[in-house]
Structures are given as C-alpha cells and as structure tokens.
Amino acid sequence: MLENFDIKFTKSIVSLKDLPKDRGREVIFCGISNAGKSSVLNSLSQNKRISKTSKTPGRTQSLNLFYVHNKEEKRIIDLPGYGYAKVSKKMRDNWVTMINNYLNSRKSLVGLLIIMDIRHPFKEMDLRLIEWCGETNIPLKILLNKKDKLSNNQAVYQEKKYLKILEEINNKAEMQLYSCKKKIGQKELINTMGDWLKIESPENPG
C-alpha cells in the first residue's frame, strides 16, 4: 500500500515554453490562493515542507514543477492560486490565459485536483475547470480541504451541497473530504494520485 510519495521540487515556471517535454504523466494542483494547496502537497510527501506555505495569498504567480520518485515522466504541477482580491485584474487575466493555453495543449495531463476550503463556495474558476474536465474527460477530484474546521455534521452538509452542484455540471468528477492537520482522507488521495501517475505500491512494483 502506498503511504506517501517521494516528491521533490524541480523549478518554478513563468512561461509554458519552460515546461518539460509533453510526455509521461502530469497531474495539476489548483485552487483559490488560501485553500491550502501547499499544505496538501506537503501532506503527500515523505520529504517534509517541499512546498512553502505563504501567509500572503495570491503571492505566487508561477507554475511550480515537482518530480515524483525522481522521475521526469511522473510530475505534479502546482498552478498559481486564483481568485484572491489582492491580485490585480491584469494578473488574473494573465493567469487565465496561461492556464487556458496549458489545458488546451498538454497531452500528458492525466488528472486535475481542485483544492477548496470546505467552508467556502465554488469560485468562478473552480466551476470553469470542472466544466472543462467534463467536456474533455480529464479525471477530476475536488478536495474539500480543512475539514477539521467543521463538525462532522457541518462537513457532511457542505459536501452534499457541493455534490448537488457537481451533478449538474460534471457528474463524472469525484469529491472527498480532507484535512492535512488530522490526515483525514490522506490514504484515499494517495491512492488516486498513484492511479493517475501509475505508481505501484512497494509490494507490487511496476
């Protein structure tokens, strides 16, 4: 059984031309700037604090590239956070253009993870990405992060509310509760990532 991944930061990318060759398997992490993307990435890695958590949401505007198990053909790309009020309209527009170009050109993309704060509703960009995955049949998982901030009943209520919206725009997407602090949902997410990146457990190496 997979318990974690050997994830290592490789470089930051400000232009799509600096991406690795379009081969292998690529998973992208995306979400609003304060949803906890960096914490989720750290929670999956055996290397602690591979991704810095910023106290200034919206600060990072580059794509961060990570190799999994030191293999260039198995990659995670952490997209810039979106939707935060302190980010200028020009910066948001540039981000949207870059991500649209990325999504419509990368053939190695095998999965998309949207990380959101369970306490807050979908943002416009969340919904656009959800619809895009439905139209292109790209596997999608929505991570309802910071579950520890709510009671169990509150978390279930929020999950049902989001699932109802999901059924209307992309009924193929998956959704799960998550907490980095309490490791809720960690094994399920690791299994999903292992499937997307074709990483076998140590007992059954591929």
C-alpha positions as CSV (number, residue, x, y, z in Angstrom):
1,M,0.0,0.0,0.0
2,L,1.3,3.5,-0.9
3,E,1.8,5.6,2.2
4,N,3.4,8.7,0.6
5,F,5.4,9.9,-2.3
6,D,9.0,11.0,-2.8
7,I,8.1,14.4,-4.2
8,K,10.9,16.9,-5.0
9,F,10.6,20.5,-6.2
10,T,12.3,20.9,-9.5
11,K,11.8,24.5,-10.7
12,S,9.3,27.4,-11.0
13,I,8.0,28.2,-14.4
14,V,6.7,31.6,-15.6
15,S,6.2,30.6,-19.3
16,L,4.7,27.5,-20.8
17,K,7.7,27.1,-23.1
18,D,9.7,26.1,-20.0
19,L,7.6,23.1,-19.2
20,P,9.1,19.6,-19.6
21,K,8.6,17.8,-22.9
22,D,4.9,16.8,-23.3
23,R,5.3,13.1,-22.5
24,G,4.8,10.9,-19.4
25,R,2.0,11.7,-16.9
26,E,1.2,15.0,-15.4
27,V,-1.2,16.0,-12.6
28,I,-2.1,19.5,-11.7
29,F,-3.0,21.1,-8.4
30,C,-5.1,24.2,-8.5
31,G,-7.4,26.2,-6.3
32,I,-8.0,29.6,-4.7
33,S,-5.0,31.1,-3.1
34,N,-5.9,30.4,0.5
35,A,-7.4,26.9,0.1
36,G,-4.3,25.1,1.4
37,K,-2.7,23.8,-1.8
38,S,0.8,23.8,-0.4
39,S,-0.2,22.1,2.8
40,V,-2.0,19.3,0.8
41,L,1.1,18.8,-1.4
42,N,3.3,18.6,1.7
43,S,0.9,16.1,3.3
44,L,1.5,13.7,0.4
45,S,5.3,13.8,0.5
46,Q,7.8,11.9,2.6
47,N,10.0,14.9,2.2
48,K,8.7,17.5,4.7
49,R,7.9,21.0,3.6
50,I,8.7,20.6,-0.1
51,S,6.2,23.4,-0.8
52,K,6.3,26.7,1.1
53,T,3.1,27.8,2.6
54,S,2.7,31.5,2.1
55,K,1.0,33.9,4.6
56,T,0.2,36.2,1.7
57,P,-2.4,34.5,-0.5
58,G,-2.0,35.2,-4.2
59,R,1.7,35.9,-3.9
60,T,2.9,33.0,-6.0
61,Q,2.2,33.6,-9.7
62,S,4.5,30.9,-11.2
63,L,3.9,27.2,-12.0
64,N,5.8,25.0,-9.6
65,L,7.1,21.8,-11.0
66,F,7.6,18.7,-8.9
67,Y,9.0,15.3,-9.9
68,V,7.6,12.2,-8.2
69,H,10.1,9.5,-7.2
70,N,12.8,11.3,-9.2
71,K,11.1,10.5,-12.5
72,E,10.7,13.3,-15.0
73,E,7.8,11.4,-16.7
74,K,5.8,11.5,-13.4
75,R,5.1,15.1,-12.5
76,I,3.0,17.4,-10.3
77,I,2.4,20.9,-11.4
78,D,1.2,23.3,-8.8
79,L,-0.7,26.2,-10.5
80,P,-0.8,29.7,-9.2
81,G,-3.6,30.4,-6.7
82,Y,-6.6,32.3,-8.2
83,G,-9.5,34.4,-7.1
84,Y,-7.9,36.3,-4.3
85,A,-9.0,40.0,-4.0
86,K,-5.4,41.4,-3.7
87,V,-4.4,40.0,-7.1
88,S,-4.8,42.7,-9.8
89,K,-7.2,42.2,-12.7
90,K,-4.2,42.1,-15.1
91,M,-2.6,39.4,-13.1
92,R,-5.8,37.4,-13.1
93,D,-6.2,37.8,-16.8
94,N,-2.7,36.7,-17.5
95,W,-3.2,33.7,-15.2
96,V,-6.4,32.7,-17.0
97,T,-4.7,33.0,-20.4
98,M,-1.8,30.9,-19.4
99,I,-3.9,28.2,-17.8
100,N,-6.2,28.0,-20.8
101,N,-3.2,27.6,-23.1
102,Y,-1.8,24.9,-20.8
103,L,-5.1,22.9,-20.6
104,N,-5.7,23.0,-24.3
105,S,-2.2,22.0,-25.3
106,R,-0.8,19.4,-22.8
107,K,-1.4,15.8,-23.9
108,S,0.4,14.4,-20.8
109,L,-2.2,15.8,-18.4
110,V,-3.9,12.8,-16.7
111,G,-5.6,14.3,-13.7
112,L,-6.7,17.6,-12.1
113,L,-7.1,18.2,-8.4
114,I,-9.1,21.2,-7.3
115,I,-8.4,22.1,-3.7
116,M,-11.0,24.2,-2.0
117,D,-11.8,25.4,1.6
118,I,-14.8,23.3,2.6
119,R,-16.3,26.4,4.3
120,H,-16.4,28.5,1.2
121,P,-18.4,28.1,-2.1
122,F,-17.1,27.3,-5.5
123,K,-15.3,30.2,-7.2
124,E,-15.9,31.0,-10.9
125,M,-12.6,29.5,-11.9
126,D,-13.4,26.3,-10.0
127,L,-16.6,25.9,-12.0
128,R,-14.9,26.6,-15.3
129,L,-12.3,24.0,-14.6
130,I,-15.0,21.5,-13.5
131,E,-16.9,22.1,-16.7
132,W,-13.7,21.8,-18.8
133,C,-12.8,18.4,-17.3
134,G,-16.3,17.2,-18.0
135,E,-16.0,18.2,-21.6
136,T,-12.6,16.8,-22.2
137,N,-13.0,13.6,-20.0
138,I,-9.9,14.6,-17.9
139,P,-10.2,12.8,-14.5
140,L,-11.1,15.3,-11.8
141,K,-11.1,15.2,-8.0
142,I,-12.3,18.0,-5.8
143,L,-10.7,18.1,-2.4
144,L,-12.8,19.7,0.4
145,N,-9.9,20.8,2.5
146,K,-9.8,22.0,6.1
147,K,-12.5,19.5,7.2
148,D,-11.1,19.8,10.7
149,K,-12.6,23.4,10.8
150,L,-16.1,22.0,10.9
151,S,-18.1,19.4,12.9
152,N,-18.9,16.1,11.2
153,N,-22.5,17.2,10.6
154,Q,-21.4,20.5,9.1
155,A,-18.9,18.8,6.8
156,V,-21.5,16.3,5.5
157,Y,-23.9,19.2,4.9
158,Q,-21.3,21.1,2.9
159,E,-20.3,18.0,0.9
160,K,-23.9,17.3,-0.1
161,K,-24.4,20.9,-1.2
162,Y,-21.3,20.8,-3.4
163,L,-22.2,17.3,-4.8
164,K,-25.6,18.7,-5.9
165,I,-23.9,21.4,-7.9
166,L,-21.4,18.9,-9.3
167,E,-24.1,16.6,-10.6
168,E,-25.4,19.5,-12.8
169,I,-22.1,20.4,-14.5
170,N,-19.8,17.3,-14.3
171,N,-21.2,14.1,-12.8
172,K,-18.0,12.2,-13.6
173,A,-16.0,14.2,-11.1
174,E,-15.0,12.8,-7.7
175,M,-15.2,14.6,-4.4
176,Q,-13.7,13.9,-0.9
177,L,-13.2,15.4,2.5
178,Y,-9.7,16.2,3.5
179,S,-7.7,17.5,6.5
180,C,-3.9,17.9,6.4
181,K,-3.9,18.5,10.2
182,K,-5.8,15.3,11.1
183,K,-4.8,13.3,8.0
184,I,-8.5,12.8,7.1
185,G,-8.7,11.4,3.5
186,Q,-5.0,11.1,3.0
187,K,-5.0,7.5,2.0
188,E,-7.8,8.0,-0.5
189,L,-6.0,10.9,-2.1
190,I,-2.7,9.0,-2.2
191,N,-4.4,6.1,-4.0
192,T,-6.0,8.5,-6.5
193,M,-2.6,10.1,-7.2
194,G,-1.0,6.7,-7.5
195,D,-3.6,5.6,-10.1
196,W,-3.2,8.8,-12.1
197,L,0.6,8.7,-12.2
198,K,0.8,4.9,-12.5
199,I,2.8,4.5,-9.3
200,E,2.6,1.0,-7.8
201,S,2.9,0.2,-4.1
202,P,6.2,-1.2,-2.9
203,E,4.6,-4.7,-2.5
204,N,3.7,-4.6,-6.2
205,P,6.3,-2.6,-8.0
206,G,5.5,-1.7,-11.7
